[in-house]
Amino acid sequence: MSHCRFCKAELKEQLVDLGSSPLSNGLLSKDELSKAEVWYPLKVMICGHCYLLQTEDYSGSDHIFNDHYAYFSSYSSTWLNHARLYCKMMESRFNLGAESLVVELASNDGYLLQYFKESSIQVMGIEPTANTAKVAIEKGIPTHVDFFGTRLAEELKAKNVQADVIVGNNVLAHVPDILDFVKGMKYILKPDGVITMEFPHLLKLIQFHQFDTIYHEHFSYLSFLSTQRIFEAAGLKIFDVDEIETHGGSLRIYATHQENNHQALSENVSKMISKEKAFGLESMDTFAHFQNKVNSIKNRFNKFLIDAKLSGKSVIAYGAAAKGNTLLNFSGVKSDLIQFIVDASPYKQGKYTPGMHIPILNETYIRELKPDFVVILPWNIKEEIEEQLFYIRRWGGKLVVAIPQLEVF
């Protein structure tokens, strides 16, 4: 029996079982196709004590976040614009200047810190994947290639690293020892410093059946209530929270030391607590039918693809995102139903998806094949992709999303 990664209670309740799959960002070269892949069980458990939803640890973070990590943040214009506006907001709200230090955890290829650097604000990135960190360093962004937690935080504190702002976009869910990670932030935060983090909101995952956001590198699925408990256990307090649209619905939290009284407690905190309790995020009944809904989405998606195949229609996909690989592996969709996937990142082109081995190509192949349907796998940036692929309308091509429900448009 496994135990909760936060409160250590036994995990007895299950949200969903998605079978088994390889690591969602574990793209394969052509030579690797003939080698055995490791598949891990993929299911989400519910802690009946603290209501933290979580995957079981079948693959360690050092295996997932390695030197061949496939995700580079800078290949979505939507995401870059979000990062730019986020930085401008922080710069203004927290009066950041040339003497300020912003530390980003999981800084990837420097997609966010570059905007602080443009404003002559001091920056430091911490990123465990050497290949993405290399790109950031080439942009002139100082980056530590390491996993963050109390060990690294103590080392940095001994070197007098103290942050005015610690930022983390979509990293809080990615750490197996979440309490150690949050405690590490307290170590390197100035007495009046601020932590701000974004992460997908569990409420939206349940409400809109976003099961494809479940994969092995997402160790936790966070509500505001569970996040608040974790921060309090680390000696930190959340004083504000925003609901934002990224990743199908996320939370942006603001925290500081419990003993810091310079930040007023926003009414947003009590409103969010009330909203989550009213939705039922601390009731097992809320999670009872999630598996059935997920199965229905899979069945409708498979039926669409099979009907298209039998009708002689061609189908490809856009965006070799991790969420897409969860959907494809759970649905058992191979290249007989989706011929190939197009992706803007040159780091993904020429590779194959884990599990289903669908080839990943560049966008010119869309114009060559003129497919009848293009399945948008990263549905969270649907509008960006729809605008980019406007030209498929010339031959009557249509776009498709599978989640939260099958839509052809």
Protein Blocks (a to p, Z undefined) as FASTA:
>chain_A
ZZdfklopacfbdfbdghjaddfklccdfklmmpccddddddddddfklopacdddfbcf
klmmcckbfbdfklcfklmmmmmmmmmmmmmmnopafkbccddehklnommmmmmmmnop
acddddfblklmmmmmmnopacddddddfklmmmmmmnopacfbdcdehklmmpfblmlm
mmmmmmmgcfkbccddddddfklmmmnopaklgcfklmbccdfklmmmmmmmnopacfbd
cddfeehiaaddddddfklckbccdfklmmmmmmmmmnopacfklmmmmmmmmmmmmmmm
mmmmmmmmmnopacddehjafklmmmmmmnopafklmmbacdfblklgopacehjlpacd
dfklmmmnopabdcdfblmlmmmmmmmmmmmmmnopacddfbfbdcdZZ
